[in-house]
Amino acid sequence: MKTPILETERLILRPLTAADAPAVFRCAGDERVTRYMSYKRHETTADTLKWLQSIDNDSDTSYDFGFIEKASGELIGVGGLYREAERQQWRLGYYLRYDRWHRGFTTEAAVKIVQFAKETLHETRIGSCHAVENPRSGQVIRNCGLVFTGYGAYENFDGSKRFRSKEYLWTKNGEELTRHKGTQTLHTERLVLRRFCKTDAADIFAWAGNPAVTRYVSYRTHRSVEDSEKILQYWLEGYKCEDNYNWAITLDGRKVIGQISVTEHDGLWDAGMGWQIDKPYWNRGYMTEAARAVFEYLFCEIGFHRIYSGHDTRNPASGKVMQKLGMTPEGIARQHYYKAGFGTGDAQKYAILKEEWLDQ
Ligand SMILES: CC(C)(COP(=O)(O)OP(=O)(O)OC[C@H]1O[C@@H](n2cnc3c(N)ncnc32)[C@H](O)[C@@H]1OP(=O)(O)O)[C@@H](O)C(=O)NCCC(=O)NCCS
């Protein structure tokens, strides 16, 4: 398809021509602009001309646009899409003339280009990345609706520079961002987190039947081991779903001393956590250790983007665990909890984003 002309509030995005060489060179020849680009800075307008002459405006595998500022009529940037056949997606790239930075032009152009990919090219996957040292570019990519998926690396074309990168992706249904694998056994320094099994009811009753442990959790204190057997049956059924995350916390794979689970999630994005541990094991760092392994698994193996939790403000130990995990307080939901016999309590909400987890 021919590269079309697109329009935004302040810009015209149009195919590039050889006549653009001097204006493009003002960007592609500027070291401040090209520092994190994968191509070599253009030394002269002849380099720029050569590149412009190599562009095929009728191509079905790349779309290059010049960003024309309506107010001045000048070309102030370049950007577009190129096809990554092996990943079956389009990749977004752009750069802007230095004196036009910090005015939202790149976002304005990039959002339009992404819209073109989605609506006209009917694309279902769009990727992009930026060098870790260049976080402003990440803001542009996120403004386009792409989400951070992990770290990578790229080299410039002659191999002389290598950058650690942050990778981003947009997919139409979002389904490829998260790959459920269910409750897999996780090992930490002192713990084994495994699935519950049929023989765990008595261990569960030891903590679920103790009001000191259940005071700030949503379920009623178990009155007998039969109550624990019932919930255990329900948890075992849950493992049939591949998006079920519910671990028994053990010291050696056998006796269960607690639980950590994803209590709710939207399938793709957001996971809400709950946890509890038997009283004799409190304040030894076990829950923090268990949650660290679970967060790592949920972010890096499964691909969740946000993990949240909350605690009754009368239960600060749980909040301490959230803080130690690097979660950010996100506000208080007043009188969120009610439990017969214990009255009502405010919920202090916490969350952490994948990006923040990986940056710790
Ligand atoms: C909340 C709970 C899971 C914490 O488990 P844990 O293994 O003791 O947690 P950790 O040892 O990793 O961390 C607990 C932290 O809270 C701190 N803490 C304990 N009591 C506290 C209190 N009253 N005020 C403030 N901090 C407190 C501990 O000192 C520790 O912090 P530190 O490592 O900086 O010393 C555990 O107490 C529990 O199961 N409680 C009952 C069930 C429950 O409340 N679940 C959470 C519902 S939101």
The ligand as an ORCA input file, in Angstrom:
! r2SCAN-3c Opt
* xyz 0 1
  C       0.571    -10.660     57.707
  C       1.435    -11.930     57.668
  C       1.111    -12.684     56.412
  C       2.912    -11.533     57.696
  O       3.697    -12.712     57.547
  P       5.194    -12.787     58.104
  O       5.820    -14.010     57.596
  O       5.182    -12.543     59.571
  O       5.817    -11.519     57.384
  P       7.348    -11.072     57.374
  O       8.075    -11.697     58.511
  O       7.877    -11.292     56.016
  O       7.224     -9.515     57.602
  C       6.439     -9.009     58.670
  C       6.906     -7.605     59.021
  O       5.889     -6.968     59.788
  C       6.487     -6.395     60.944
  N       5.465     -6.320     61.959
  C       4.959     -7.304     62.723
  N       4.033     -6.813     63.541
  C       3.935     -5.489     63.309
  C       3.158     -4.437     63.835
  N       2.252     -4.637     64.790
  N       3.346     -3.199     63.337
  C       4.236     -2.965     62.350
  N       5.008     -3.941     61.806
  C       4.849     -5.175     62.286
  C       7.616     -7.345     61.258
  O       8.553     -6.737     62.118
  C       8.152     -7.622     59.863
  O       8.945     -6.526     59.400
  P      10.585     -6.543     59.453
  O      11.016     -7.688     58.595
  O      10.966     -5.221     58.878
  O      10.948     -6.733     60.889
  C       1.154    -12.810     58.915
  O       1.248    -12.004     60.064
  C      -0.224    -13.441     58.890
  O      -0.417    -14.492     58.319
  N      -1.195    -12.793     59.536
  C      -2.556    -13.336     59.583
  C      -3.254    -13.362     58.218
  C      -3.254    -12.002     57.576
  O      -3.407    -11.005     58.237
  N      -3.079    -11.981     56.267
  C      -2.993    -10.766     55.509
  C      -4.330    -10.204     55.248
  S      -4.156     -8.695     54.374
*
